[in-house]
Amino acid sequence: MERFVGQPLREKPHLAVLFYDSIGDFVVATPLLRGLREKYPGCVVDYFSGERTRELEEASRLLDWRYSIFGVEGSLRALPDALAERERIAGPYELAINLDYHHVNEVVATMLQPRYVMGACFEADARRSMPHPTEKVDGLHNEFWSAPDLLERYAGVLGSHYIGEIFCRLARVETDYFRTEVPVEEPPVEVPPILISTGGNRSAKLWEQEYWLGLLRWAAAEGLQVGLLGGKPSVQARYYNSATTEDILLAAAAGTLVDLRGVMTLPQVAGALQKTKGCVTVDNGIMHIAAAVGTPTLAIFGASPWKVWAPRSPNLHLVLPTEPCPMCEDNRFRNDACLRDRHVCMLSIPPEMVIERLQAILAA
């Protein structure tokens, strides 16, 4: 194995991309996946991730094959046989691109034994991690991507903090870094004019329960039905910290709030978002899907790195705190919960601010 710094690949190369199975992770990887197909015509692209994003991966035009590392018991035990079959069909892996820092993905990237590798990977004897290349762009592997001076230090290399661009730069791929995409299917339900999503993988990112109630009271007064998106309640409780809040919202706004959690596949969620008039969400996977399909979307960002993760779609409207707090950024967003006794950042985004922005979207 060698570190990839843009070496030419064989014709119709067999490629592997590895990432964690968060919905947003898959969506922000789609510029890279599309760019690989543009750069290497006829390539075969395998994607290694997990069960939570399986529906998007299986329906995506950008992938030839996918494998769940996460969410399936025995996935690592079954992996060698799966790799042998893939190599029988498409040949040895020419390039593996590991977009994650999860130790399991580092192991799997090593198991692929590609000719070239980008991202976390062990050396062939598995004794230590393989050092990254020394070219300037590869310094991004060890950077804090929200750093205020990042673009200054990487002038001529990087044009934005956006994670989709960073991935492409590291993989030596030129494409439209900001255009994400997801597969879309017709939803099996009637779609309300407003869709919301309250959960996030870090509780620090969540908007206040009372603020959601304020938004729903306004919707009820306006005669607008609202749909609640997300996984099944058990999934929301396990991964997205929002099941209790959502139960309270559903009870308080009966007749206004429609429970659509777990009712649709992810491509059908994309179809529902494409049909609605507006979406209100925190920084989560629904935000990324909505941005990808063109939904007018209000994205409430507080304790999360918006410069890195906020989609650059013109239909996405950022709602930022009037009282920003630096503590999460100082901690490089490693904390799950708020680090203060009072959730200052999210408390400084009152429902009136969101309602005013939403009214403008609906009027347009």
C-alpha positions as CSV (number, residue, x, y, z in Angstrom):
1,M,0.0,0.0,0.0
2,E,1.1,3.6,-0.8
3,R,-0.3,6.9,0.3
4,F,-2.4,8.5,-2.5
5,V,-1.2,11.9,-3.7
6,G,-2.8,11.9,-7.1
7,Q,-1.0,9.0,-8.9
8,P,-2.7,7.8,-12.1
9,L,-4.9,4.8,-11.6
10,R,-5.5,1.9,-13.9
11,E,-8.4,2.0,-16.4
12,K,-11.9,1.5,-14.8
13,P,-10.4,1.3,-11.3
14,H,-12.0,-0.5,-8.3
15,L,-12.5,2.1,-5.6
16,A,-13.6,1.9,-2.0
17,V,-15.0,4.8,0.2
18,L,-15.4,4.3,3.9
19,F,-17.5,6.5,6.3
20,Y,-19.6,6.2,9.4
21,D,-23.4,5.7,9.0
22,S,-24.7,9.0,10.0
23,I,-27.2,10.4,7.4
24,G,-25.4,13.7,7.1
25,D,-22.1,11.9,6.6
26,F,-23.4,10.1,3.6
27,V,-24.9,13.2,2.1
28,V,-21.8,15.3,2.4
29,A,-19.8,12.5,0.8
30,T,-21.9,12.6,-2.4
31,P,-19.8,15.4,-4.1
32,L,-16.8,13.1,-3.7
33,L,-18.6,10.0,-4.9
34,R,-19.8,11.9,-8.0
35,G,-16.4,13.5,-8.5
36,L,-14.8,10.0,-8.5
37,R,-17.1,8.9,-11.3
38,E,-16.3,12.1,-13.3
39,K,-12.5,11.7,-12.8
40,Y,-12.4,7.9,-13.4
41,P,-14.9,6.9,-16.1
42,G,-16.1,3.3,-15.8
43,C,-14.8,3.0,-12.2
44,V,-16.5,0.7,-9.7
45,V,-17.3,2.3,-6.4
46,D,-17.9,0.3,-3.2
47,Y,-19.1,2.0,-0.1
48,F,-18.5,0.7,3.5
49,S,-20.7,2.2,6.2
50,G,-23.7,0.9,8.2
51,E,-27.4,0.1,8.5
52,R,-28.6,3.6,9.4
53,T,-27.8,4.8,5.9
54,R,-28.4,1.6,4.0
55,E,-31.5,2.8,2.3
56,L,-29.8,5.8,0.8
57,E,-26.8,3.8,-0.2
58,E,-28.8,1.0,-1.9
59,A,-30.8,3.6,-3.9
60,S,-27.9,5.8,-4.8
61,R,-26.8,6.0,-8.5
62,L,-23.3,6.8,-7.3
63,L,-22.5,3.4,-5.8
64,D,-22.1,-0.1,-7.3
65,W,-22.0,-2.0,-4.1
66,R,-22.2,-1.3,-0.3
67,Y,-21.4,-3.2,2.9
68,S,-22.6,-2.5,6.5
69,I,-19.7,-2.4,8.9
70,F,-21.8,-0.8,11.6
71,G,-25.1,-2.1,12.9
72,V,-24.8,-5.8,11.9
73,E,-23.5,-8.5,14.2
74,G,-20.6,-10.4,12.7
75,S,-19.9,-7.9,10.0
76,L,-16.2,-8.0,10.5
77,R,-16.2,-11.8,10.6
78,A,-18.0,-11.9,7.2
79,L,-16.0,-9.2,5.6
80,P,-13.0,-11.3,4.2
81,D,-15.4,-13.4,2.2
82,A,-17.3,-10.4,0.9
83,L,-14.0,-8.7,-0.1
84,A,-12.8,-11.8,-1.9
85,E,-16.1,-11.9,-3.9
86,R,-15.8,-8.2,-4.8
87,E,-12.2,-8.6,-6.0
88,R,-13.3,-11.6,-8.1
89,I,-15.9,-9.4,-9.8
90,A,-14.1,-6.0,-10.0
91,G,-10.5,-6.8,-9.4
92,P,-8.2,-5.7,-6.5
93,Y,-8.9,-2.4,-4.9
94,E,-6.9,0.4,-6.6
95,L,-7.8,3.2,-4.1
96,A,-9.4,3.2,-0.7
97,I,-10.6,6.6,0.7
98,N,-11.3,6.5,4.4
99,L,-13.3,9.6,5.4
100,D,-13.6,8.6,9.0
101,Y,-11.4,8.5,12.1
102,H,-13.3,5.6,13.7
103,H,-10.8,2.8,14.6
104,V,-13.0,0.1,13.0
105,N,-12.8,1.9,9.6
106,E,-9.1,2.2,10.0
107,V,-8.9,-1.6,10.4
108,V,-11.2,-2.2,7.4
109,A,-9.3,0.2,5.2
110,T,-6.2,-1.9,6.0
111,M,-8.1,-5.2,5.3
112,L,-8.9,-3.9,1.8
113,Q,-5.1,-3.8,1.0
114,P,-5.6,-1.3,-1.8
115,R,-2.8,-0.2,-4.1
116,Y,-3.3,3.4,-2.8
117,V,-5.0,4.7,0.3
118,M,-6.2,8.1,1.6
119,G,-7.2,8.6,5.2
120,A,-6.7,6.6,8.4
121,C,-5.1,3.2,7.7
122,F,-2.6,0.9,9.4
123,E,0.7,0.0,7.8
124,A,0.9,-3.4,6.2
125,D,2.2,-5.1,9.3
126,A,-0.5,-3.5,11.4
127,R,1.9,-2.2,14.0
128,R,1.2,1.5,13.6
129,S,-1.0,3.9,11.7
130,M,0.4,4.9,8.3
131,P,1.7,8.4,8.3
132,H,-0.1,10.9,6.1
133,P,1.7,12.4,3.0
134,T,3.7,15.6,3.5
135,E,2.1,17.7,0.7
136,K,0.4,20.8,2.0
137,V,-3.2,19.7,1.3
138,D,-2.6,16.5,3.4
139,G,-2.0,18.7,6.4
140,L,-5.8,19.0,6.6
141,H,-5.9,15.5,8.1
142,N,-4.5,16.9,11.3
143,E,-6.3,20.3,11.3
144,F,-9.3,21.6,13.2
145,W,-11.5,22.4,10.2
146,S,-13.4,25.1,12.0
147,A,-10.2,27.0,12.8
148,P,-10.8,30.8,12.1
149,D,-7.5,31.0,10.2
150,L,-7.8,27.8,8.2
151,L,-8.5,29.4,4.9
152,E,-5.7,31.9,5.4
153,R,-3.2,29.1,6.1
154,Y,-4.4,27.0,3.2
155,A,-4.8,29.8,0.7
156,G,-4.6,28.4,-2.8
157,V,-5.5,25.0,-1.6
158,L,-8.9,25.4,0.0
159,G,-11.8,27.7,-0.9
160,S,-14.1,27.1,2.1
161,H,-14.4,25.3,5.4
162,Y,-17.1,23.0,3.9
163,I,-16.5,19.3,4.6
164,G,-17.5,18.3,1.2
165,E,-14.8,20.4,-0.4
166,I,-12.2,19.2,2.1
167,F,-12.9,15.6,1.3
168,C,-12.6,16.2,-2.4
169,R,-9.3,18.2,-2.0
170,L,-7.8,15.4,0.0
171,A,-8.8,12.9,-2.7
172,R,-7.5,15.1,-5.5
173,V,-11.0,15.3,-7.0
174,E,-12.4,18.4,-8.8
175,T,-16.1,18.8,-8.9
176,D,-19.0,21.0,-7.7
177,Y,-18.1,20.6,-4.0
178,F,-21.3,22.1,-2.8
179,R,-23.8,20.1,-4.8
180,T,-25.0,17.2,-2.7
181,E,-27.6,14.6,-3.8
182,V,-29.8,11.9,-2.5
183,P,-32.1,9.4,-4.1
184,V,-35.8,10.5,-4.1
185,E,-38.9,8.3,-4.0
186,E,-42.6,9.2,-3.8
187,P,-43.7,9.4,-0.2
188,P,-46.6,7.1,0.8
189,V,-48.3,9.8,2.9
190,E,-49.9,13.3,2.4
191,V,-47.1,15.8,3.1
192,P,-47.9,18.7,5.5
193,P,-46.8,22.2,4.4
194,I,-44.2,22.4,7.1
195,L,-41.9,19.6,8.2
196,I,-39.7,19.7,11.3
197,S,-36.9,17.6,12.8
198,T,-35.9,18.0,16.4
199,G,-33.1,15.4,17.1
200,G,-29.4,15.5,16.8
201,N,-26.5,13.2,17.6
202,R,-25.2,15.7,20.3
203,S,-27.7,17.0,22.8
204,A,-25.8,20.3,22.7
205,K,-27.3,20.9,19.2
206,L,-30.9,20.6,20.3
207,W,-33.3,23.6,20.2
208,E,-35.3,24.2,23.4
209,Q,-38.5,22.2,23.9
210,E,-40.5,25.4,24.8
211,Y,-39.3,27.0,21.6
212,W,-40.6,24.1,19.5
213,L,-43.9,24.5,21.3
214,G,-44.0,28.2,20.5
215,L,-43.5,27.3,16.8
216,L,-46.3,24.8,16.9
217,R,-48.7,27.2,18.6
218,W,-48.0,29.7,15.8
219,A,-48.7,27.0,13.2
220,A,-51.9,26.0,14.9
221,A,-53.1,29.7,14.9
222,E,-52.3,29.9,11.2
223,G,-54.1,26.7,10.4
224,L,-50.9,25.0,9.2
225,Q,-50.3,21.3,9.7
226,V,-46.8,20.3,10.7
227,G,-45.1,16.9,10.1
228,L,-42.5,15.5,12.5
229,L,-39.7,13.7,10.8
230,G,-37.2,11.2,12.3
231,G,-36.6,7.6,13.0
232,K,-38.9,5.4,15.2
233,P,-39.1,6.7,18.8
234,S,-36.7,4.0,19.9
235,V,-34.2,5.2,17.3
236,Q,-34.7,8.8,18.3
237,A,-34.1,7.9,21.9
238,R,-31.0,5.9,21.2
239,Y,-29.2,8.1,18.7
240,Y,-30.8,11.5,18.5
241,N,-31.7,12.6,22.1
242,S,-35.2,13.8,21.2
243,A,-37.8,11.1,21.9
244,T,-39.0,12.6,25.2
245,T,-39.3,16.1,23.7
246,E,-41.1,14.7,20.7
247,D,-43.6,12.8,22.9
248,I,-44.4,16.1,24.7
249,L,-44.8,18.0,21.4
250,L,-47.1,15.4,19.9
251,A,-49.3,15.5,23.1
252,A,-49.4,19.3,23.3
253,A,-50.0,19.8,19.6
254,A,-52.5,17.1,18.8
255,G,-54.3,17.9,15.5
256,T,-51.4,20.2,14.4
257,L,-48.4,17.9,14.6
258,V,-48.5,14.7,12.6
259,D,-46.1,11.9,13.6
260,L,-44.2,10.8,10.5
261,R,-41.2,9.2,12.4
262,G,-40.3,5.8,11.0
263,V,-43.2,5.9,8.5
264,M,-41.0,6.3,5.4
265,T,-37.8,5.1,4.0
266,L,-35.0,7.7,3.7
267,P,-35.6,8.1,-0.1
268,Q,-39.3,8.7,0.7
269,V,-38.3,11.2,3.3
270,A,-36.4,13.0,0.6
271,G,-39.5,12.9,-1.6
272,A,-41.6,14.3,1.2
273,L,-39.1,17.1,1.8
274,Q,-39.2,17.9,-1.9
275,K,-43.0,18.4,-1.7
276,T,-43.3,20.5,1.4
277,K,-43.2,24.3,1.5
278,G,-40.7,24.6,4.3
279,C,-38.5,22.7,6.8
280,V,-37.3,23.7,10.2
281,T,-34.6,21.6,11.7
282,V,-31.4,21.6,13.8
283,D,-28.1,20.4,12.5
284,N,-28.9,16.8,11.6
285,G,-29.4,14.4,8.7
286,I,-32.8,15.8,7.8
287,M,-31.1,19.2,7.2
288,H,-28.7,17.6,4.7
289,I,-31.4,15.7,2.9
290,A,-33.6,18.9,2.7
291,A,-30.7,20.9,1.4
292,A,-29.9,18.3,-1.2
293,V,-33.4,18.1,-2.7
294,G,-34.0,21.9,-2.7
295,T,-36.4,22.3,0.2
296,P,-36.6,25.9,1.6
297,T,-35.0,25.1,5.0
298,L,-34.3,26.9,8.2
299,A,-31.3,25.3,9.9
300,I,-30.9,26.2,13.5
301,F,-27.2,26.0,14.4
302,G,-25.9,26.6,17.9
303,A,-23.3,24.3,19.4
304,S,-22.1,22.8,16.2
305,P,-19.5,23.8,13.6
306,W,-21.7,25.4,11.0
307,K,-18.7,26.6,8.9
308,V,-17.9,22.9,8.3
309,W,-21.3,21.2,8.2
310,A,-23.8,23.8,6.9
311,P,-24.8,23.0,3.3
312,R,-24.0,25.7,0.8
313,S,-27.3,25.3,-1.0
314,P,-29.2,28.6,-1.8
315,N,-32.4,27.1,-0.4
316,L,-30.8,26.6,3.1
317,H,-31.1,29.6,5.5
318,L,-28.9,29.5,8.6
319,V,-30.3,30.6,11.9
320,L,-27.4,31.4,14.3
321,P,-27.4,32.5,17.9
322,T,-27.6,36.1,18.9
323,E,-25.5,35.2,21.9
324,P,-22.9,32.7,20.6
325,C,-20.9,30.7,23.1
326,P,-17.3,29.7,22.3
327,M,-17.1,26.8,24.7
328,C,-18.0,24.0,22.3
329,E,-15.7,25.3,19.6
330,D,-12.9,25.7,22.2
331,N,-13.5,22.0,23.0
332,R,-13.5,21.1,19.3
333,F,-17.1,20.0,19.6
334,R,-16.1,16.8,21.4
335,N,-18.7,17.3,24.1
336,D,-22.1,15.7,23.6
337,A,-24.0,17.9,26.1
338,C,-23.8,21.7,26.7
339,L,-20.8,22.6,28.8
340,R,-22.7,25.4,30.7
341,D,-25.5,25.4,33.3
342,R,-27.5,27.5,30.8
343,H,-27.8,26.6,27.1
344,V,-26.9,30.1,26.1
345,C,-26.5,29.6,22.4
346,M,-29.8,27.9,21.7
347,L,-31.7,30.1,24.2
348,S,-30.7,33.1,22.1
349,I,-32.6,31.7,19.1
350,P,-36.2,32.5,20.2
351,P,-39.2,31.0,18.3
352,E,-40.1,34.5,17.2
353,M,-36.9,34.7,15.2
354,V,-37.6,31.4,13.5
355,I,-41.2,32.1,12.9
356,E,-40.3,35.4,11.2
357,R,-37.9,33.7,8.9
358,L,-40.3,30.9,8.2
359,Q,-43.1,33.3,7.3
360,A,-40.7,34.9,4.7
361,I,-40.0,31.4,3.2
362,L,-43.7,30.5,3.0
363,A,-44.6,33.9,1.5
364,A,-42.0,33.4,-1.2
